[in-house]
Amino acid sequence: MNGQHGQKRPPVRVRGMYATAVTRLLIDLGFPIAEPSPVIEGRFRLRASSAPPRVRVDDRIDREGVRLKGNSPDVCQVADALVAAVPQTVRVSGPLATTVVFCRSAKAFLDEQRRRVTPTVADHHLLKANEIPGVDEAEAHLGFDLVEATEIGRGLWESAARASLVPGATIKVVHAKPWKRDVVAQATVESLVGGLLTVRRSFRAGGSYDSLRLPKAEGDWGKIEILDGGSILRRTYYRANGDAIGELFNIQTPVEVGPVRVWYVDLEVDVVRTAEGRVTLVDLDELGQLAESGAMSLTVPERARAIADELANALNAGCDWRNVALLEPAT
């Protein structure tokens, strides 16, 4: 099969935790598979390409996607094919490698692709990315019953979260910006109730609160409310005496609340509510730049703006932000 403009599909070597799902997709898209691992060769009954690989695919260091290495035209062809085939992906081109980041619904899509080939628990790639044990052992005895696969996968995820996300535990909040640099904050767990994780942070004097344009003072603290799978999280800031400073609602890809970290891809636009109750959208220029960058499908930043508008309307009407947070994301 030929690619765009008559380009022949380059042979691809695939390794890592996404190997089975990505191999399934690449075969469907007409890419030859070079140098398959023994596991992949057995699962697909492959006749490997006799040509050497022109693109090599393996895991990103953070396990939230894959990196592609090879000459630029070949890498672009494979990356474009993956981004077009898999919803909620972010493509980032760097000097050493191109990476494709798989957001939460992308991982669920890849679970489906893997399940076409071998028994796969629900949230397989989410569990693996968060290094939750027990996945391989469960799948060794698993059939293709989707109900059983769902019960086992969700059970692994929930038991790991309950065991780790206890009051007083430390967790990392990873505010991922694959096209820039991730912002990582340490926080302390306050509670996990019904899928809503609440964590607390402390601040030092100096600098200001983004978008609120108010200075940070010694003793300031804040809460972050994180709804597992939600496209919004709420940050509330307070002075040492408990006076409210304001709220910032972050718009993002559906969040992953894991046992040791919270992870999502920031979509630039935020909604701010001041202590006086004034609601505004901020960072719209950054959202426009993201839409123009080609880092992700245009439907994703478009949906981010739609969620921000809906949230602003809900806040002005006195409604609960969580109702908007669980709206279906664009793919």
C-alpha positions in Angstrom: 0.0 0.0 0.0 1.3 3.4 -0.8 1.0 6.5 1.4 0.2 10.1 0.4 1.7 11.4 -2.7 2.7 7.9 -3.8 5.2 7.3 -0.9 5.8 3.7 -0.1 5.1 2.8 3.5 8.4 2.4 5.4 9.0 -0.7 7.4 8.5 -0.1 11.1 10.1 -1.8 14.2 7.8 -1.6 17.3 8.8 -2.2 20.9 7.4 -1.3 24.3 4.1 -1.4 26.2 2.1 -0.1 23.3 3.7 -2.6 20.8 0.7 -4.9 20.3 -1.9 -2.2 19.8 0.4 0.0 17.6 1.4 -3.1 15.5 -2.3 -3.9 15.0 -2.9 -0.4 13.8 0.2 -0.2 11.5 -0.7 -3.5 9.8 -4.2 -2.2 9.2 -2.7 1.0 7.8 -0.5 -0.9 5.4 2.9 -0.5 7.1 5.3 -3.5 6.9 6.6 -4.7 10.3 10.3 -5.1 10.6 12.2 -7.1 13.2 9.1 -8.1 15.3 9.8 -9.3 18.8 9.1 -13.0 19.4 5.9 -12.1 21.2 4.6 -9.9 18.4 5.6 -12.5 15.8 3.6 -15.1 17.6 0.6 -13.0 18.3 0.3 -11.8 14.6 1.8 -14.9 12.9 3.9 -12.4 11.1 6.2 -12.8 8.2 8.6 -10.0 9.0 9.6 -7.5 6.4 12.8 -8.5 4.8 13.8 -4.8 4.6 15.5 -3.2 7.6 13.4 -0.8 9.6 13.2 2.8 8.5 11.3 3.9 11.6 11.8 2.7 15.1 8.9 3.0 17.6 9.3 2.6 21.4 7.9 4.1 24.6 8.3 7.7 25.7 10.3 7.9 29.0 7.1 8.8 30.9 5.2 5.9 29.3 2.4 8.2 28.1 3.0 7.6 24.5 5.6 6.5 21.9 8.6 8.1 20.3 9.6 7.6 16.7 13.1 7.7 15.2 14.2 7.6 11.6 14.6 9.9 8.7 12.1 12.8 8.8 9.8 11.9 5.9 9.3 8.3 7.1 8.8 9.4 10.7 6.2 12.0 9.6 4.4 9.4 7.6 4.1 7.0 10.5 3.3 9.8 13.1 0.6 11.3 10.8 -1.0 7.9 10.4 -1.1 7.3 14.1 -2.5 10.7 14.9 -5.2 10.3 12.3 -6.2 6.8 13.5 -6.1 7.3 17.3 -8.3 9.9 19.0 -7.0 12.3 21.6 -3.3 12.2 20.6 -0.7 14.9 20.6 2.2 15.0 18.2 5.4 16.7 19.2 8.4 17.0 16.9 11.8 17.4 18.6 15.4 17.5 17.5 16.1 13.9 18.6 12.7 12.2 18.1 9.1 12.8 17.2 6.7 11.6 19.9 3.0 10.8 19.9 1.3 11.3 23.3 -1.7 9.1 24.1 -4.3 10.9 26.3 -6.8 8.9 28.4 -9.3 8.1 25.6 -6.5 7.3 23.2 -5.3 4.6 25.7 -8.8 3.2 25.8 -8.9 3.1 22.0 -5.5 1.3 22.0 -7.0 -1.2 24.6 -9.6 -2.1 22.0 -6.9 -2.6 19.3 -4.9 -4.9 21.6 -8.1 -6.8 22.5 -8.4 -7.8 18.8 -5.2 -9.7 19.2 -4.9 -11.0 22.7 -7.0 -11.0 26.0 -6.8 -7.5 27.5 -8.1 -6.1 30.7 -10.0 -2.8 30.7 -7.6 0.2 31.1 -4.6 -2.0 30.2 -2.5 0.9 28.9 -3.6 3.2 31.7 -2.5 0.6 34.2 0.8 0.0 32.5 1.6 3.7 32.2 1.1 4.1 35.9 3.1 0.9 36.6 0.3 -0.8 38.5 1.1 -4.4 39.2 -1.0 -7.5 38.4 -1.9 -6.8 34.8 0.2 -9.5 33.2 -0.8 -12.1 35.8 -4.5 -11.3 35.3 -4.3 -11.5 31.5 -2.5 -14.8 31.6 -5.8 -16.4 32.8 -8.2 -14.0 30.9 -10.4 -14.9 28.0 -12.1 -12.5 25.6 -15.1 -11.9 27.9 -15.5 -8.1 28.0 -17.4 -8.1 31.3 -14.7 -10.0 33.1 -12.0 -7.9 31.5 -13.7 -4.7 32.6 -14.2 -6.0 36.2 -10.6 -7.1 36.5 -9.1 -3.9 35.0 -11.2 -1.5 37.0 -10.6 -3.6 40.1 -6.8 -3.3 39.7 -7.1 0.5 39.1 -9.4 1.1 42.1 -7.6 -1.0 44.6 -4.2 0.6 43.7 -5.8 4.1 44.1 -7.5 3.2 47.4 -4.3 1.8 48.8 -2.2 4.8 47.9 -4.4 7.8 47.9 -4.9 8.0 51.6 -5.0 11.3 53.7 -1.5 12.6 54.2 0.0 10.7 51.2 2.2 12.7 48.7 1.2 12.7 45.1 2.6 14.5 42.0 0.3 16.6 39.8 1.7 16.5 36.3 0.4 19.4 34.2 1.7 18.1 30.9 2.5 20.4 28.0 4.2 18.1 25.5 5.0 21.0 23.2 6.7 22.9 26.0 7.9 21.7 29.4 5.7 19.8 31.9 4.8 21.6 35.2 5.0 19.2 38.1 3.7 20.0 41.6 3.9 18.0 44.8 0.7 17.9 46.8 -0.7 16.2 49.9 -3.8 14.0 49.7 -6.8 15.2 51.7 -9.5 12.9 50.5 -10.7 10.6 47.8 -14.5 10.4 47.7 -16.6 9.0 44.8 -13.9 9.6 42.2 -13.1 13.2 43.4 -9.5 13.5 44.7 -8.8 16.6 46.8 -5.2 17.6 47.5 -3.6 20.5 49.3 -0.6 22.6 48.4 1.4 25.3 50.3 2.9 28.4 48.8 5.8 30.6 49.6 5.8 34.4 49.3 6.9 35.8 46.0 5.5 35.9 42.5 1.8 35.9 41.7 -1.1 33.6 41.0 -1.5 33.1 37.3 -4.5 34.8 35.8 -5.7 36.1 39.2 -3.0 38.8 39.1 -2.6 38.7 42.9 0.6 38.3 44.8 1.6 35.2 46.7 2.1 35.7 50.5 3.8 33.6 53.1 1.4 31.0 54.5 -0.9 30.9 51.4 -2.3 27.5 50.6 -4.6 26.0 48.1 -6.7 23.0 47.2 -7.0 21.1 43.9 -10.1 19.1 43.3 -9.6 16.5 40.6 -12.4 14.4 39.2 -11.1 11.2 37.7 -11.7 11.3 34.0 -12.8 14.9 34.1 -11.9 17.6 31.6 -11.7 20.3 34.3 -10.0 20.5 37.6 -10.6 23.2 40.2 -7.8 25.1 42.0 -8.9 27.3 45.0 -6.4 29.6 46.7 -6.5 30.9 50.3 -4.6 33.3 52.5 -3.1 31.9 55.8 -6.1 33.2 57.7 -8.5 31.3 55.4 -9.6 34.3 53.3 -10.4 33.2 49.7 -8.1 34.6 47.0 -9.9 33.1 44.0 -10.4 30.0 41.8 -8.9 28.8 38.6 -10.5 26.1 36.6 -8.1 24.3 34.3 -9.3 22.9 31.0 -7.5 19.7 30.0 -7.7 16.2 28.4 -9.6 13.7 30.7 -7.4 13.4 33.8 -5.7 10.2 34.9 -5.8 9.9 38.7 -3.2 7.2 39.4 -1.8 5.9 42.7 1.3 8.1 42.7 0.5 10.9 40.2 -2.2 12.8 38.5 -1.6 13.3 34.7 -3.3 15.2 32.0 -2.5 17.4 29.0 -3.2 21.0 29.6 -5.3 22.7 26.8 -4.1 26.2 27.7 -7.4 28.0 28.2 -8.6 28.5 31.8 -11.7 29.9 33.5 -11.1 32.2 36.5 -13.6 33.1 39.3 -12.4 35.9 41.6 -13.2 36.1 45.3 -15.9 38.7 44.3 -17.5 36.2 42.0 -16.4 37.6 38.6 -16.0 34.9 36.0 -13.7 35.3 33.0 -11.9 33.1 30.3 -8.2 33.6 30.2 -5.3 32.5 27.9 -7.4 32.4 24.8 -4.4 33.5 22.8 -2.5 30.5 23.9 -5.4 28.3 22.9 -5.4 29.8 19.5 -1.6 29.1 19.2 -2.2 25.5 20.2 -4.9 25.2 17.5 -2.6 26.6 14.9 0.4 24.5 15.9 -0.8 21.2 14.5 0.1 19.5 17.7 -3.3 17.8 17.9 -6.5 17.5 15.9 -8.3 20.8 15.7 -11.4 19.3 17.3 -9.5 19.1 20.6 -8.8 22.8 21.1 -12.2 23.5 19.7 -13.8 21.3 22.3 -11.6 22.9 25.0 -13.1 26.3 24.1 -16.6 24.9 24.1 -16.1 23.4 27.6 -14.6 26.7 28.9 -17.7 28.6 27.6 -20.1 26.0 29.1 -18.2 26.2 32.4 -18.3 30.0 32.5 -22.1 29.9 31.9 -22.5 27.2 34.6 -20.5 29.2 37.2 -22.5 32.4 36.4 -25.7 30.4 36.9 -24.5 29.0 40.2 -24.2 25.4 38.9 -21.7 22.8 40.0 -18.5 22.7 37.8 -18.4 18.9 38.0 -21.4 18.6 35.8 -19.4 20.2 33.0 -16.2 18.4 33.8 -17.6 15.0 32.8 -18.9 16.1 29.4 -17.6 13.9 26.6 -14.3 15.1 25.1 -13.8 15.6 21.4 -12.0 12.9 19.5 
